[in-house]
Amino acid sequence: MTTPAAPRPAPLRSRRPEWADRNFLLLTAATVVTNLGTHGALIATTWAVFESQGDAGDVGLVAMARFLPLVLFLLVGGAVADRLPRHRVMVSANALNCVSQAVFAALVLSGEARIWQMMVLTALCGTGQAFFNPAAEGMLMASVSGEQASRAFAVFRLAMHGAAIGGAALGGALVAFVGPGWVLAIDAVAFAVAGGLRAFLDVRNVPERKPGGGLFADLREGWQEFVGRPWLWSIVAQFSVVVGLIGAVESVYGPLVARDELGGARPWGIALAAYGAGTVAGAVLMTRWKPRRMLFVGTLCVFPIALPSAALAVPLAPAGLTAAMFVSGVAIEVFGVSWMTTMHQEIPEEKLSRVSAYDWFGSTALLPLSTALAGPVEEAVGRSEALWGAAALMVFVTALVLFVPDVRNMTRRPHTEEVSAGSPGAPPPDVPLPRQSPSADAEGTVRRDG
């Protein structure tokens, strides 16, 4: 008599959420790796300049060399990312960053690094970032769909901010123990690993791009998409001012107040750490909270970003400044997730990278000017007055944005009404099809994107 076979155990269900597909996981893992390396490398670069007998002015020159090509090539990078496969643009940019950082590390370790060489190499790194950022933002939005998009973005930003905090802490420790050259070498390896991960992105379900009319035609089409949406260009204009003011406050006024009024660099370092902790807390919050009027809620959360400027203007005791920085971090993260969700919902897939490039460009345009004018403004009106003015201007431009009807009234669409590939009324796809930062971050450097 044959014994009946024992029933097979039911297969275990994957604990991975529906929205965390293979591409999303690869993008998140790659961003964690690069943020761990990059935020340590930023500290290492400053110490490399000092070891080469450079002064504060040289530090500014090296930083500017990275920033200028980022601004100059962003629009071209966005157009290229909408013409070519985005994952190839990202891998190529990572390769350029890997090579430039490896050469930088070799020069520093040899003791032969010169300021002009550092400027050239950081300019190459900034160029790579200009092409990477729009492609990364478009690819990230391509990796999620449906009602859980905002949760996916929140998880991504949580991982990004956590890696940034850890990278800065680890990088600072390693600079002290092994020197800046080895930290730069680690950053080169991180870019190589991240590029390898991104090379495995699955793009079989990405719709083929229709041939365009050339690079300038693509830029013009992206511009028309940008200016045709009042909610988009008004918030980018707002953040052009806000990001510029934050740059002046955090790069110039904050350290000066800490030195002269709060007892040194330690309170300022703790306040910056509190800001980072706030962004993590905000990301955790946004994994659970999905406000219906997402753009309105996000814009309201820009008002608390003025708190650190006001706290420095008083100035508050270190505990009060730390609290203000934490609240500011939470608030900017609520905005960041809301902004990404809005872009995901409203912008056609084939134009995502170009629109993101205009977003990045507008948001960073005033940063060099504002930091350059911070010193002269302080001499003209006084430090406290300059800080109060910065806080008031942030509040003023944010209040102006609330007069835009779409900012107040735009709502989150249900999954059944969601746009596929940006075409109004099209049904959602059966598989996740392609759908930002201040960055951002993906690996961006802009406060709005973390």
Secondary structure, DSSP 4 states (H G I P E B T S, - for coil): -PPPPPPPPPPPPP-S-TT--HHHHHHHHHHHHHHHHHHHHHHHHHHHHHHTT--HHHHHHHHHHHHHHHHHHHHHHHHHHHHS-HHHHHHHHHHHHHHHHHHHHHHHHHT---HHHHHHHHHHHHHHHHHHHHHHHHHHHHT--STTHHHHHHHHHHHHHHHHHHHHHHHHHHHHHH-HHHHHHHHHHHHHHHHHHHHT---TTSPPPPP-S-HHHHHHHHHHHHHT-HHHHHHHHHHHHHHHHHHHIIIIIHHHHIIIIISSHHHHHHHHHHHHHHHHHHHHHHTT---SSHHHHHHHTTGGGGHHHHHHHTTPPHHHHHHHHHHHHHHHHHHHHHHHHHHHHHS-GGGHHHHHHHHHHHHHTTHHHHHHHHHHHHHHH-HHHHHHHHHHHHHHHHHHHTTSHHHHH--PPPGGG--BTTBTTPPPPSS-----------S---GGG-
